[in-house]
Amino acid sequence: MTDKKKKGDEPTYAAASHELERILADIESGDFDLDLLSERVERAAALLAICRQKLATTEAKVKQVAADLAAAVEPQDTDDEAGS
């Protein structure tokens, strides 16, 4: 499977988070097939990794936008101001 195909198959943050919550609720309530526990735990771990990666990517983008905005708002030094 290529990276492009893999990304296209990756759930959104909301979908991954919702599925993870369902899995955890099922495990906590005991409402699952014990034979599938290992598979459910592996899926939960994969979903958690997806959510963490998406959060990290979003955090980096927000920091970059904030830095760009701060740089745009800062007054620019000009030769006239520096000589005054």
N, C-alpha and C positions, 0 to 999 in steps of 0.2 A: 504494500500500500504506500502510495506517495504521500509526501507531506501535505500537498494540496488537498488530496482526497481526505486525509486524516483530519485536517482543519475543518473541511466541509461537514464531516460527520460529528464534529465536536458540538456538544450542546451549548446553549447560551448559559450565562451565569445563572439566570433565573431558573432555567430548566434543570440544570445540574444541582442547584441548591434545593429545589423542590424534590427531586428524586432522592437526594441524600437524606432529606428530612423524612421522606416516606420510609426509606430503608431503616433509618434509625428508630423511627416509631414502631415499625414492625418488629425489630429486634428487641426493643425495650418491652413491648407488650407480649412478646412470645408468640406473635401471630406470623410465624414463618415455618417453613419446612426445614427441620434440622439438617437434613441432607444437603440443603442449599446454602447453609450458613457460610461456608468458606467462599462460595461464589458471591454472596451478598456483601461480605466483608471486603473482598477484593474490589467489587464495583464501587462500594462506598469510598475506599481509598483512592480509586481513580477519579471519582467525582470530586473528592476533596482536593486532589492535586490540580484539577481543572479550575476549581474555584479560586484556589490560592494563586495560580498563575494569572488568571484574569484580574484578580485584585491587584497583584503586583504591577501588571501592565497598565492598569487604569491609574494607579497611584503615580507611576512614573510619568504618564501623560499629563496628569493634573499638575504635578510639580513643574513640568516643562512649561505648561501654559501659564502658570502663576509666575514663573521666572521671566517669561517673555512679556507678560503684562507689567511686571515690576520694572523691567528694563525700558519699556515703552513710556512709562509714567515718569521715570527719573529725568530731571532736567539735564539737558545736554550742555556740557561746557563749550563755550565759544571763545574765540580769541578775544573778543571785546570784553567779555565778562572776566577772563583771566587777567587782563591787563588793568582792570579798574582797581 
